[in-house]
Amino acid sequence: MAQYIHFTDEQKQRAAEVDLEEFLRRRGEKLLPSGRDKRLDSDHSVTIRGCEETAENSV
């Protein structure tokens, strides 16, 4: 069974600021358009959608 990992509020904030699409492309992932989402070419079950700006992660 997986072990629980606690993330601090600072770690969560830093993660929320990452452009996931750019991060994945830099790591060599190919992203395929899928409607409003993008899918990983290497694993079609993984989808991402653009960043949603919220009051919590806006500066």
N, C-alpha and C positions, 0 to 999 in steps of 0.2 A: 504494500500500500504506500502511496506517495506521502511524503512528510510535509506538514504545513510549514510554509515559509512566511514570516512576518515582514511586511514592507513598511518603512516609515512613511510619514506624510511627505517628507522631502523626496524620497525615492519615487513615490507615486506621482508627484508633481513633475519631476524630471522625465519620467516615462511618458506622461501626458503631453509633453512638449516635443516629443520626437515625431518627425515626419516618417511614419511607418513605411509608406510606399518608397520613399527615397532610401531609407535604411535597407530595405529588402533588395532593392536594385543594386545598391553598392556591394551587397554580399553575394551578388551573382544570381539572384532569383529573377526569373522571368514572370511578369504579371500579365495575365490575360483579361481583357475586358469581359465583363459578365453583367450586363444591365448597368445599374448604378454602382455595382461593386467591381472589384478586381479579384481574380483567383490566381493562386500560385500555379504555375505550369507544372511544378513537381508534385503537387498534391492538390487536386481540384476541390477537396473538401475544405480547404482553408481559404476563406474570403476576407477581404478588407474593404472598408468603406472610408471615404475621406473623413478627415478630422471634423468632429462636431464641436463648435465653439460653445462653451458653457461659461457661466459666470465664474465657476470654480477654476477653469484653466485659462481664462483670458487674463491678459495683463493690462 
